[in-house]
Amino acid sequence: MTRIRRERTKSAAIAGAVLAGLLAGAPSTAVAVDAGGDPGPLGRCDRVWVKNVYSYKSKFFGKGPVYSDGPGGKMTLTKIEAGEMGTSITGTVGVSVKAAVAEAKAEVSATAQAKATWTSSHSYEHKIKSNKYGNVQYGVKGHTAKVEKYLTLPDCSKSQRKTGTVKLANKRQGFRYWETNS
């Protein structure tokens, strides 16, 4: 009988703390008692805006002309134009480039940046397979990702969700080579 009374007293005290926290509008620090009698956190969310960048994929972003040569032989490229490529977001998502770059640096690549620039003095050489045409373009080795912004509600559901895509520039730059039949 004493053990049951202690558990009821403990449960009543925790229930009182939960009710007081909810009435006072306290953040989700209240606890609930599970079937085993141990306290655990309530599954309550706060009403906050969340910005999220996810689903990263490596991608080459070519900038400027594509140089072609062939069929067969050797391709030599001695100069390209100076240029730049910046991180960009499509869609009306409400997430800034600065925020997307910061999240990408933390999650996928420490070399993510808002803008990549390069000079005009570069050279490149590649052997072309016989009966094929070689193609070369200079650019940035970055990432594409999905981006979203939403409001979390007290029941943990998402509201006013907006989505878009982001092209993330990177400090890694260089030539991309590929071959075609014509």
WOBELGI-V34036 format. One record per pair of residues at least 6 apart in sequence whose C-alpha atoms are under 6 Angstrom apart, sorted by sequence separation. I is the first residue (numbers start at 1). J is the second residue. D is the distance in Angstrom with one decimal. If there is no record, write none. Layout:
# WOBELGI-V34036
<<I | J | D> <I | J | D>>
This chain:
# WOBELGI-V34036
<<33 | 39 | 4.6> <128 | 134 | 5.7> <152 | 158 | 4.8> <32 | 39 | 5.4> <105 | 112 | 5.6> <151 | 158 | 5.6> <31 | 39 | 5.8> <32 | 40 | 5.5> <151 | 159 | 5.0> <31 | 40 | 5.3> <150 | 159 | 5.9> <31 | 41 | 4.8> <150 | 160 | 5.5> <31 | 42 | 5.7> <150 | 161 | 4.2> <18 | 30 | 5.2> <101 | 113 | 5.9> <149 | 161 | 5.7> <149 | 162 | 5.4> <148 | 162 | 5.6> <148 | 163 | 4.3> <147 | 163 | 5.6> <147 | 164 | 5.2> <146 | 164 | 6.0> <147 | 165 | 5.5> <146 | 165 | 4.5> <145 | 165 | 5.8> <145 | 166 | 5.3> <144 | 166 | 5.6> <144 | 167 | 4.7> <143 | 168 | 5.1> <142 | 168 | 5.5> <87 | 114 | 5.0> <142 | 169 | 5.0> <86 | 114 | 5.6> <142 | 170 | 4.9> <86 | 115 | 4.0> <85 | 115 | 5.8> <85 | 116 | 5.3> <141 | 172 | 5.5> <84 | 116 | 5.4> <141 | 173 | 5.7> <84 | 117 | 4.1> <140 | 173 | 4.4> <83 | 117 | 5.8> <139 | 173 | 5.8> <83 | 118 | 5.6> <139 | 174 | 5.7> <82 | 118 | 5.6> <138 | 174 | 5.6> <82 | 119 | 4.5> <138 | 175 | 4.4> <82 | 120 | 4.1> <137 | 175 | 5.5> <81 | 120 | 4.7> <137 | 176 | 5.5> <80 | 120 | 5.4> <136 | 176 | 5.6> <136 | 177 | 4.6> <79 | 121 | 5.6> <135 | 177 | 5.6> <79 | 122 | 5.2> <135 | 178 | 5.3> <79 | 123 | 5.9> <135 | 179 | 5.9> <78 | 123 | 4.3> <134 | 179 | 4.6> <77 | 123 | 5.5> <133 | 179 | 5.4> <77 | 124 | 5.0> <133 | 180 | 5.2> <76 | 124 | 5.8> <132 | 180 | 5.8> <76 | 125 | 4.5> <132 | 181 | 5.1> <75 | 125 | 5.6> <75 | 126 | 5.3> <74 | 126 | 5.8> <74 | 127 | 4.3> <74 | 128 | 5.4> <73 | 128 | 5.3> <72 | 128 | 4.8> <113 | 169 | 5.6> <72 | 129 | 5.1> <112 | 169 | 5.9> <113 | 170 | 5.5> <72 | 130 | 4.0> <112 | 170 | 4.4> <72 | 131 | 5.4> <111 | 170 | 5.5> <71 | 131 | 5.0> <72 | 132 | 5.5> <111 | 171 | 5.4> <71 | 132 | 4.9> <71 | 133 | 4.8> <70 | 133 | 4.5> <69 | 133 | 5.7> <69 | 134 | 5.3> <68 | 134 | 5.5> <68 | 135 | 4.4> <67 | 135 | 5.5> <67 | 136 | 5.2> <93 | 162 | 4.9> <66 | 136 | 5.7> <93 | 163 | 5.3> <66 | 137 | 4.8> <93 | 164 | 5.9> <91 | 164 | 4.6> <90 | 164 | 5.5> <62 | 137 | 6.0> <90 | 165 | 5.4> <62 | 138 | 5.7> <63 | 139 | 5.1> <89 | 165 | 5.7> <62 | 139 | 4.2> <89 | 166 | 4.3> <61 | 139 | 5.4> <88 | 166 | 5.7> <61 | 140 | 5.2> <88 | 167 | 5.3> <60 | 140 | 5.8> <87 | 167 | 5.4> <60 | 141 | 4.5> <87 | 168 | 4.6> <60 | 142 | 6.0> <87 | 169 | 5.0> <59 | 142 | 5.3> <86 | 169 | 5.8> <58 | 142 | 6.0> <59 | 143 | 4.9> <58 | 143 | 4.4> <57 | 143 | 5.3> <57 | 144 | 5.3> <56 | 144 | 5.7> <56 | 145 | 4.5> <55 | 145 | 5.3> <54 | 145 | 5.8> <55 | 146 | 5.9> <54 | 146 | 5.4> <53 | 146 | 5.7> <53 | 147 | 4.4> <52 | 147 | 5.7> <52 | 148 | 5.3> <51 | 148 | 5.9> <51 | 149 | 4.5> <50 | 149 | 5.5> <50 | 150 | 5.4> <49 | 150 | 5.6> <49 | 151 | 4.5> <48 | 151 | 5.6> <48 | 152 | 5.5> <47 | 152 | 5.2> <47 | 153 | 5.0> <46 | 154 | 5.6> <45 | 154 | 4.8> <45 | 156 | 5.1>>
